Amino acid sequence: MSKTGLIIQREYLTRVRKKSFIIMSILGPVLFAMLMVVPIWLMTRDGGESRTIAVVDENAYFAGKLKNTGSIVFDFRENDIALARQQLEERMFYGVLHLPLMDFNKPEGIRLYADRNPSMDVMMGIERSLGKVIEDFRIEEAGIDREILKKLNANISVQTINISKGEEKESSTGVATAVGYVASLLIYFFILFYGVQIMRGVIEEKSNRIVEVIISSVRPFQLMLGKIIGIGAVGLTQFLIWAVFTVIIYSGAIAILGINNLDTDQIQQMGQMTSTTSAGETEQMVQEVFKAIGTINIPLILFSFLFYFLGAYLLYGSLFAAIGSAADTDSDAQQFQLPVTIPLIISIVVLGAVLKDPDGSLAFWMSIIPLFSPVVMMMRIPFGVPVWQLMLSMGLLVGGFIFTTWMAGRIYRIGVLMHGAKVNYKILAKWLFMKN
Amino acid sequence: MNILVTKDLSKNYGDFLALDSVSLSIPEQSIFGLLGPNGAGKTTLIRIINQIIFADRGEVLFKGEKLSQKHISGIGYLPEERGLYKKMKVGEQLMYLGQLKGLSRKETNERIRYWFKRFDMTGWWEKKVEDLSKGMQQKVQFITTVLHDPKLIILDEPFSGFDPINANLIRDEIFELRRNGASVIFSTHRMETVEELCDHIALINKSKKILDGPKHEIKDAHKSHSFIIEYKGELEGTSDFFEVLHEAPGAFQGITKMEVKTSPQVRSTDLLKFFIDRVEIISFQERIPSMSEIFIRKVQGETNHE
C-alpha cells in the first residue's frame, strides 16, 4: 500500500472504531427518525382522542348546526351557565362554551371556560365551527344563493412551467426550496464538523510530538492529504450509516405505531388543522407535491451535491489543516478558525436573499466565488441554473481547492515543526513563501 | 567507507543562517557524536539528513549516493521531541510506523515480535500507549526507531527522559546494533555520553562546524602536555624541559602531588626518567582533557574571538 494510503487507513480506522463514532451512528438516526415520526404520531394520536365541550347557548340557535370536529364533541346543555361551570369543576368535560345572547352581525361575549389553558388545536376548532354557523346565517340573511356563491369562489393554483432547453417542465417552488435548503445545510454542517476534526487531528499529532517521526517517513503534504481524505471518508461513512438507519428506523417505527396507512380521514384532519381545504383538495395537494418532486432533476442535483460537497470539504479541510499546524492547542487555533468559518456563515446568511431572487446578481456572484459557491449554488440548482454558470462555478471550485491545498501544504510543512511559537498572520505569510 | 557525507551544507531560515557550509563524514559502524550548544544547528542538520527539510546549498551523500526518498528506509530517527499516538495500541502503532518506513505487513509483524521478545514485552500488543508507564513508552519509542533495521540511526538526546535502567538497556542495544553493521549519530550536549560511547565527534557552534574527527585524535590535539605525578621524597633540582603548574607537598602520608607542563617535543618517558632518578613514584599520569573541557574551551574560545 502506498504511504498516503496507509495514512488514510489509519485516520479512518482509528476514528471509525471510536466509541463516540459508534454512539453517534446509532443515536443520529434515532434522533432523525424521532424528528420525523413524533409529529405524525402526535397528530394521529390527538385525532383519536375527542374532547367534550359543554355548550350553553342562550340564543337557542346553534344546536344541530354546530358541527363536531375530529377532536371536539359539542354537548348542548341546559341554559344554565352556573350549573355547567359547577360540572366543569367536577371534571365532567374539557370546557364550557358560553354563547350569550348576541347579534349575529356583531358576535361578542363568547367565552370558553376551562380548568386549564386549552390547546391551539381546540381553540381553532371551536372558532372555525362557530364561524361557519355564523357565516351560514349571514349568507341566508343577505339572501345569497349558495350555488352562486360556490361559483364565485375562486380557487387558483398557478402551475410553474420551466421552459429552459425548449422542454416544458412543471416545477414547484416549494419543493425546490426544500431541496436547496437541505443540501446547503448538509454541506455547511459537514464542513464545520469534519473541518474541526481535521484541525484537532493535526494539533493532536503536534502536541503528541509524533509528527516529526512521521514526516521523517513521509512528506508533510502526504500526511496532510491522508488526514483530510481519511477524515472525509469517516464523514461519508457516518452519513451513509445515518441514511440507511434512518430509513429503517423510520419505516419500522411507522409500522409499529400503525400510522403507515393514513386513511383519507386522517389526512383530512391534518389538512384541517392548517387550512379549511376539503379532502379532495388535500389529496390533490399531496399529488402535486409528488409530481413536483418528480419534475426536479434528481440526477443533476445528486451529482452537483456530491461535487460541491467534496469540493467544499477539500477546500475548507485543507484550510483547517493549516490552522491546526500553526497552533499548539485548540485554544491557539481559535483565532484563526474564525476567518475560515466566516465565509461559511455568510453563505448561510445570504440563503434567504438568494431564495428571493435565485437568478439575481448576488446569487450569481456568491455561487461563482469558491468560498461561498458550494452552499449558495446548492440553493440555486433546484431552481435551474444556466449550464455555463454551473461549469464556471465548478471549475473555479476545483481551482479553489487546488489553491487552498497548495497554500495549506506550504504552511503545514513549516507549522508542524514549530512548537511554542507565537504565530500571527505575518508569520503565516512568511511560511507560505519560505523555501523548503 | 562513509555511511553519510555532507558537503558544504547551508540552510537559511529567513535572514537567519542556521547552517553554514557544514561538511561532515560519518564512517560506517561508528558512533558519531554531534555536539554543540543549544541552537547551534544540530537539529537543522539532523532534519536535513532525515529529509524533513532541505538544504539551500550543498549536498548529502548516503553510502555515496545522493540522498533521496528511497533512503528513508535506511535511516531511523529518534527526535528529541518525541511521542506516540496515545490512543493507539502498541502493536498497531508499530505496524503503522514500520510500514510507513517501507516494510511489508509481514516483515513489520516479524520484526515487532523479535523486539517484543528482546525487550521482554510479549503481551503488549493490545495495550494502549496511554496505559503504559513512561519507561515502557520509551521502549516502544526506541523500537519505532530501529524497527526497519536502519543502516543509520539518528538519536537526538536519546537519554533525556530515560530512566537509568532503560538508558542502560538502550546503550547495550546501540552497541549491539553497531556490531550488526549500523552507524549511529548521537546529538547531545551530555558529555558523559560522548566520553563513554562515541568514537567520532563533530562540534557545531553558531551554525558552523568548528571541530571534527576521531575522538582520540581530538583529545590528542587538545592535550596540554601536562602530567600529574605523585611521589614520595624530596625533589631536588629543576629542569628546563618542564614547568611546575601546581604543587601540593606532603598532603597525605608524605606524598606530594605535582602537576607539570612540558612542551610537545618532550617525550613522557624522558619526563618519567627525570623523576625516577630523584624520587619514589607513586603514580604518573598524563592529563587528557575531557570532552567537556574541549567543548567548553572551543565554544568559549569562539565566543571570545568576536
HADDOCK unambig.tbl for C-alpha pairs under 7 A between the chains (distance, minus, plus):
assign (segid A and resid 3 and name CA) (segid B and resid 100 and name CA) 5.79 0.50 0.50
assign (segid A and resid 208 and name CA) (segid B and resid 83 and name CA) 5.22 0.50 0.50
assign (segid A and resid 208 and name CA) (segid B and resid 84 and name CA) 6.22 0.50 0.50
assign (segid A and resid 208 and name CA) (segid B and resid 85 and name CA) 6.65 0.50 0.50
assign (segid A and resid 209 and name CA) (segid B and resid 81 and name CA) 5.84 0.50 0.50
assign (segid A and resid 209 and name CA) (segid B and resid 82 and name CA) 4.90 0.50 0.50
assign (segid A and resid 209 and name CA) (segid B and resid 83 and name CA) 4.65 0.50 0.50
assign (segid A and resid 210 and name CA) (segid B and resid 82 and name CA) 5.80 0.50 0.50
assign (segid A and resid 210 and name CA) (segid B and resid 83 and name CA) 4.65 0.50 0.50
assign (segid A and resid 210 and name CA) (segid B and resid 84 and name CA) 5.24 0.50 0.50
assign (segid A and resid 210 and name CA) (segid B and resid 85 and name CA) 6.89 0.50 0.50
assign (segid A and resid 212 and name CA) (segid B and resid 79 and name CA) 6.93 0.50 0.50
assign (segid A and resid 213 and name CA) (segid B and resid 77 and name CA) 6.92 0.50 0.50
assign (segid A and resid 213 and name CA) (segid B and resid 79 and name CA) 6.93 0.50 0.50
assign (segid A and resid 215 and name CA) (segid B and resid 52 and name CA) 6.21 0.50 0.50
assign (segid A and resid 216 and name CA) (segid B and resid 50 and name CA) 5.50 0.50 0.50
assign (segid A and resid 216 and name CA) (segid B and resid 51 and name CA) 6.53 0.50 0.50
assign (segid A and resid 216 and name CA) (segid B and resid 52 and name CA) 5.61 0.50 0.50
assign (segid A and resid 217 and name CA) (segid B and resid 72 and name CA) 6.15 0.50 0.50
assign (segid A and resid 217 and name CA) (segid B and resid 100 and name CA) 6.00 0.50 0.50
assign (segid A and resid 217 and name CA) (segid B and resid 101 and name CA) 5.57 0.50 0.50
assign (segid A and resid 436 and name CA) (segid B and resid 53 and name CA) 5.92 0.50 0.50
assign (segid A and resid 436 and name CA) (segid B and resid 54 and name CA) 5.69 0.50 0.50
